[in-house]
């Protein structure tokens, strides 16, 4: 598997944290829709995500378009773990908070 970009890892991390559809991924990552949706498509094509469309009747009943819900596959979870470890090795302290000095 090829190395995942930091933006792709951010999308996977958002999904791992419970985000389920595109606009929420955008909100969780701060990335633009023109970045997020191609990443979601690529991850699904590569077998790291699965997606399903919600019932259109339900969505229209709520006055909005149907949402496409994404979930990580086992391969996606493994890819996120590997990529996270690689980035932590490059940037020691990634994901840790610093304590203020007194």
Secondary structure, DSSP 8 states (H G I E B T S, - for coil): -----HHHHHHHHHHHTT--BHHHHHHHH---HHHHHHHHHHHHHTTSEEEEE--HHHHHHTTS---EEEEE-HHHHHHHHHHHHHHHHHSTTTT-------
